[in-house]
Amino acid sequence: MKKVWINGKLVDINRATVSVFDRGFMYGDGLFETMRCYNGTVFKIDDHLRRLEHSAKTIAIKMPYSLKYLKKEIYKLIAVNALKDAYIRLTITRGEGRFGIEHKDVLKPNMVIIAKKFEGYPRWMADKGISCHTVKIRQNDLSPLSGAKSLNFLNYIMARFEAKDSGADEAIILNTKGYVAESPTSNIFIVIGKSLITPSIVSGALPGITRAIIIKNGRKLGFKVAEKRLTYKELIKADEIFLTNTLAEVLPVTRVDRKKIGAGSPGVISKLLKSSYREAI
């Protein structure tokens, strides 16, 4: 990685800075999108940019650039850094302002795009599956931020810490009503017989791009797909569990709270849906 993109300009990585008075730094007042580039093509780039635009409206940040322009600039950055398979992160903040959250002046948003080589996840995660721990931290399903990729990530960070401290690889977060919401960086799916179930958006789950593809592919493959309030009891009694996100794609879960899920190894349906996702790519 040689260059990053800041507010319309390509900047050397050793000179890439934003102000210490940026509200993203001071208050987590901003959003981000994570994308993955395969062989020079950013998968579902339009969907990611549209979600960013929708989230920006939700928190009253005016997008400083058109989606068409951002798409062009993302590809320019990929080319400048001579990348084929890449991790891309686009961050937008409300901009620089005075101290205090009550500040209401019109601010000029800051936007940063980073593109670097995608290193991948450890192979054992797909081969053996990961373990999850249900954490005490709760997702606020009543907050509009539950549907946006906000820079306010502390809830997820603490959830991951709690899971790791328990000896697990990842966290499962319940919402304020006790239903399953999501993992810190992933959506959750379970398989029960011929049914594919994922927590509904009203449960506090992020409307994931990968999630939407898995739902669509599941229906095409003949599964009964439901977006619903998912109970903890249903979760731990599932035949299979897997997580989805842009970087990991489909990640099997073989243990939850030290309880074996299904046969205790990645399931057939999880593998099938991962294959269908790869075909979509």
Backbone torsions as a table, in degrees:
resi	resn	phi	psi	omega
1	MET	NA	121.6	-178.0
2	LYS	-108.6	-36.6	-173.5
3	LYS	-128.2	151.6	167.0
4	VAL	-123.8	163.0	-177.5
5	TRP	-108.9	122.5	179.1
6	ILE	-130.4	115.3	175.7
7	ASN	49.3	47.2	174.1
8	GLY	89.1	0.9	-178.2
9	LYS	-125.2	142.5	173.6
10	LEU	-84.5	127.9	-173.6
11	VAL	-128.0	140.0	174.4
12	ASP	-59.2	142.5	-174.0
13	ILE	-62.1	-29.7	-179.8
14	ASN	-79.1	-3.1	176.9
15	ARG	-121.6	12.3	-177.0
16	ALA	-83.3	109.8	-177.7
17	THR	-140.6	157.4	167.7
18	VAL	-129.9	162.5	-175.7
19	SER	-67.5	146.5	174.1
20	VAL	-68.3	-12.6	177.7
21	PHE	-94.5	5.8	176.3
22	ASP	-65.0	134.6	-175.1
23	ARG	-70.1	-19.7	172.3
24	GLY	-65.5	-41.2	177.9
25	PHE	-71.2	-43.6	-174.5
26	MET	-76.1	-38.0	-171.5
27	TYR	-130.7	1.0	-173.6
28	GLY	68.6	28.8	-173.4
29	ASP	-88.0	79.2	-178.5
30	GLY	179.3	-172.0	-175.1
31	LEU	-137.6	166.5	172.3
32	PHE	-149.7	160.8	172.5
33	GLU	-133.2	139.1	175.3
34	THR	-112.1	129.7	-179.5
35	MET	-128.0	162.0	178.6
36	ARG	-127.7	133.0	-179.6
37	CYS	-104.9	128.1	177.9
38	TYR	-114.3	118.2	176.7
39	ASN	48.7	42.4	175.4
40	GLY	90.1	-1.7	-179.6
41	THR	-119.1	127.9	178.4
42	VAL	-82.4	117.4	-175.4
43	PHE	-72.0	125.9	178.0
44	LYS	56.6	38.5	-177.9
45	ILE	-59.6	-39.1	-179.1
46	ASP	-64.8	-38.9	178.7
47	ASP	-65.0	-40.9	179.2
48	HIS	-64.4	-43.5	-178.3
49	LEU	-68.8	-37.0	176.9
50	ARG	-66.0	-37.9	177.5
51	ARG	-65.3	-39.9	176.4
52	LEU	-60.5	-44.8	179.7
53	GLU	-62.1	-41.7	178.8
54	HIS	-65.4	-42.7	179.6
55	SER	-65.6	-36.9	178.4
56	ALA	-62.1	-39.8	176.5
57	LYS	-64.4	-37.5	-179.0
58	THR	-60.5	-38.9	-177.8
59	ILE	-105.4	14.8	173.3
60	ALA	62.5	41.8	169.4
61	ILE	-105.4	127.6	178.6
62	LYS	-84.7	122.0	-179.7
63	MET	-61.5	126.2	-177.2
64	PRO	-80.3	-12.9	-178.3
65	TYR	-137.2	155.3	176.5
66	SER	-73.8	157.5	179.0
67	LEU	-65.8	-35.1	178.2
68	LYS	-61.7	-43.6	179.3
69	TYR	-65.7	-43.7	-179.4
70	LEU	-62.5	-39.8	178.4
71	LYS	-60.6	-45.7	178.7
72	LYS	-61.4	-42.1	-177.9
73	GLU	-69.9	-33.5	176.5
74	ILE	-62.5	-45.5	179.3
75	TYR	-67.5	-33.9	176.1
76	LYS	-62.7	-43.2	179.7
77	LEU	-64.3	-40.9	177.8
78	ILE	-60.2	-44.1	-179.7
79	ALA	-66.0	-43.7	-179.5
80	VAL	-60.4	-36.4	-179.6
81	ASN	-89.3	5.4	176.1
82	ALA	53.6	49.9	-176.6
83	LEU	-105.2	149.6	172.1
84	LYS	-116.5	-56.7	176.0
85	ASP	-106.1	114.3	-168.4
86	ALA	-139.4	156.0	169.7
87	TYR	-100.8	128.7	179.3
88	ILE	-122.5	132.5	174.4
89	ARG	-128.0	126.6	176.3
90	LEU	-111.9	125.1	-179.7
91	THR	-120.5	135.1	174.2
92	ILE	-128.9	133.8	176.7
93	THR	-119.7	168.0	179.1
94	ARG	-69.5	-17.9	177.7
95	GLY	112.7	-166.7	-177.6
96	GLU	-90.5	136.5	-179.5
97	GLY	-154.1	176.2	178.4
98	ARG	-73.7	169.2	175.7
99	PHE	-67.5	147.4	177.1
100	GLY	108.6	130.4	-176.7
101	ILE	-77.3	-9.6	-178.2
102	GLU	-82.7	-5.3	-176.7
103	HIS	-61.1	123.0	-173.6
104	LYS	-118.4	6.6	178.6
105	ASP	-60.9	153.8	177.0
106	VAL	-71.4	119.3	-178.1
107	LEU	-106.9	154.6	176.5
108	LYS	-93.3	115.9	-177.8
109	PRO	-61.1	149.2	170.3
110	ASN	-103.0	140.1	178.2
111	MET	-132.9	134.9	-179.6
112	VAL	-130.5	136.2	174.9
113	ILE	-124.4	129.4	177.9
114	ILE	-118.1	134.6	174.5
115	ALA	-132.1	121.7	179.4
116	LYS	-138.8	166.2	-179.3
117	LYS	-60.5	134.2	178.3
118	PHE	-82.4	121.9	-175.8
119	GLU	-88.2	-19.9	179.2
120	GLY	86.7	168.8	176.7
121	TYR	-96.2	155.6	176.8
122	PRO	-57.0	137.2	-175.9
123	ARG	-58.9	-33.2	-175.8
124	TRP	-62.9	-26.2	-178.7
125	MET	-63.2	-41.2	178.0
126	ALA	-77.0	-36.2	-176.3
127	ASP	-74.0	-40.6	-174.9
128	LYS	-108.0	-21.5	-175.1
129	GLY	87.3	161.3	-177.8
130	ILE	-111.3	165.7	176.1
131	SER	-105.3	148.4	179.8
132	CYS	-127.3	153.2	177.5
133	HIS	-127.7	131.1	177.5
134	THR	-79.3	117.2	-171.8
135	VAL	-91.6	165.1	179.4
136	LYS	-77.3	-27.7	179.1
137	ILE	-62.2	141.5	-177.6
138	ARG	-115.2	148.2	173.3
139	GLN	-86.7	131.0	178.4
140	ASN	-81.8	93.4	-176.5
141	ASP	-68.9	-13.1	179.0
142	LEU	-88.7	-11.1	-177.7
143	SER	-84.6	137.1	175.3
144	PRO	-65.0	-18.4	179.4
145	LEU	-70.8	-17.0	179.0
146	SER	-65.3	-21.1	179.0
147	GLY	-100.0	8.6	-178.1
148	ALA	-125.8	148.1	176.4
149	LYS	-86.4	80.2	-175.0
150	SER	-82.1	153.5	173.0
151	LEU	-70.7	-10.9	175.2
152	ASN	-74.9	78.8	-170.6
153	PHE	-103.9	6.4	-173.3
154	LEU	-61.6	-36.3	178.4
155	ASN	-57.7	-43.5	-179.4
156	TYR	-72.5	-36.2	178.2
157	ILE	-62.6	-46.1	179.8
158	MET	-66.9	-33.6	176.2
159	ALA	-63.9	-44.2	178.3
160	ARG	-63.5	-41.8	177.3
161	PHE	-58.1	-46.0	-178.4
162	GLU	-62.3	-41.1	179.7
163	ALA	-64.6	-45.6	-179.9
164	LYS	-63.6	-39.6	178.7
165	ASP	-63.8	-26.1	179.4
166	SER	-84.3	-5.9	-179.3
167	GLY	96.3	5.2	-179.0
168	ALA	-96.3	165.1	179.9
169	ASP	-84.7	-31.6	-174.3
170	GLU	-148.3	164.0	-178.4
171	ALA	-103.6	151.3	167.0
172	ILE	-116.8	126.9	-175.9
173	ILE	-108.9	128.1	174.1
174	LEU	-92.1	161.2	177.0
175	ASN	-93.0	-174.2	-174.7
176	THR	-65.8	-19.3	179.3
177	LYS	-97.3	0.6	177.1
178	GLY	91.5	4.2	176.7
179	TYR	-87.2	156.4	178.3
180	VAL	-67.7	133.4	179.3
181	ALA	-109.2	-68.9	-176.1
182	GLU	-169.4	-177.7	169.8
183	SER	-104.5	168.3	-175.6
184	PRO	-53.8	-36.6	-179.6
185	THR	-128.8	15.4	-173.0
186	SER	-144.4	155.7	165.9
187	ASN	-86.9	159.2	-176.5
188	ILE	-115.7	136.8	173.2
189	PHE	-128.0	145.9	169.8
190	ILE	-125.5	154.9	176.1
191	VAL	-117.9	126.0	173.3
192	ILE	-129.0	106.8	-176.9
193	GLY	62.5	-120.6	178.7
194	LYS	-99.8	13.2	-179.0
195	SER	-104.5	138.9	176.5
196	LEU	-116.7	120.0	-172.3
197	ILE	-125.2	137.6	175.6
198	THR	-137.4	146.3	177.7
199	PRO	-56.4	139.0	179.0
200	SER	-70.3	160.8	178.6
201	ILE	-61.2	-35.5	180.0
202	VAL	-68.2	-12.3	175.8
203	SER	-78.7	-8.1	-178.6
204	GLY	104.2	11.9	179.8
205	ALA	-83.3	144.2	174.3
206	LEU	-70.4	138.7	174.9
207	PRO	-75.0	78.1	-173.5
208	GLY	-66.2	146.2	176.9
209	ILE	-67.9	-45.5	177.5
210	THR	-64.7	-39.7	176.9
211	ARG	-54.0	-46.4	-178.1
212	ALA	-63.6	-37.9	179.6
213	ILE	-68.3	-41.7	179.6
214	ILE	-64.4	-40.1	176.7
215	ILE	-60.4	-47.2	-179.9
216	LYS	-63.2	-46.7	-179.4
217	ASN	-66.8	-36.3	178.2
218	GLY	-60.7	-43.0	178.1
219	ARG	-65.0	-40.7	178.7
220	LYS	-62.0	-34.0	-178.8
221	LEU	-82.8	0.6	174.7
222	GLY	94.0	10.1	178.2
223	PHE	-83.2	149.9	172.2
224	LYS	-83.3	111.0	-174.5
225	VAL	-103.0	131.5	-179.8
226	ALA	-131.3	134.2	169.0
227	GLU	-105.5	110.7	-171.0
228	LYS	-149.7	174.6	171.1
229	ARG	-73.2	116.4	-174.2
230	LEU	-102.3	123.5	-178.6
231	THR	-84.1	158.6	176.8
232	TYR	-62.8	-37.1	179.9
233	LYS	-62.1	-41.8	176.9
234	GLU	-64.1	-38.0	-178.5
235	LEU	-60.3	-53.5	-173.3
236	ILE	-76.2	-13.9	177.2
237	LYS	-98.5	5.2	-177.8
238	ALA	-65.7	152.9	174.5
239	ASP	-72.2	-36.4	178.5
240	GLU	-146.6	153.1	172.3
241	ILE	-135.2	140.2	171.1
242	PHE	-146.6	156.6	178.4
243	LEU	-108.2	152.1	177.7
244	THR	-132.3	137.8	169.0
245	ASN	-159.6	170.0	-174.0
246	THR	-60.3	-40.0	-175.3
247	LEU	-82.5	-45.4	-177.0
248	ALA	-83.8	-17.8	-176.2
249	GLU	68.0	-100.2	179.6
250	VAL	-123.4	120.6	-173.4
251	LEU	-122.3	113.2	-177.4
252	PRO	-70.2	144.7	176.1
253	VAL	-114.1	125.5	-176.1
254	THR	-111.4	-12.1	176.1
255	ARG	-144.3	140.3	174.1
256	VAL	-131.0	121.8	-178.5
257	ASP	52.1	42.9	178.1
258	ARG	68.7	6.8	176.7
259	LYS	-95.6	133.0	179.8
260	LYS	-70.0	134.2	177.3
261	ILE	-100.0	124.1	-178.0
262	GLY	58.6	-128.2	-179.5
263	ALA	-84.5	-1.8	-179.9
264	GLY	83.3	15.6	177.5
265	SER	-141.5	161.9	-179.9
266	PRO	-53.2	131.3	-174.0
267	GLY	-84.7	165.7	-178.3
268	VAL	-63.1	-41.7	-176.7
269	ILE	-69.3	-39.5	176.8
270	SER	-59.2	-44.5	180.0
271	LYS	-65.7	-40.1	179.8
272	LEU	-63.2	-44.0	-178.7
273	LEU	-71.5	-31.0	174.0
274	LYS	-64.8	-41.6	178.4
275	SER	-63.4	-40.1	-179.8
276	SER	-66.6	-33.7	178.2
277	TYR	-68.9	-42.0	178.2
278	ARG	-62.6	-36.3	177.2
279	GLU	-65.0	-38.2	177.1
280	ALA	-63.1	-37.6	177.2
281	ILE	-63.8	NA	NA
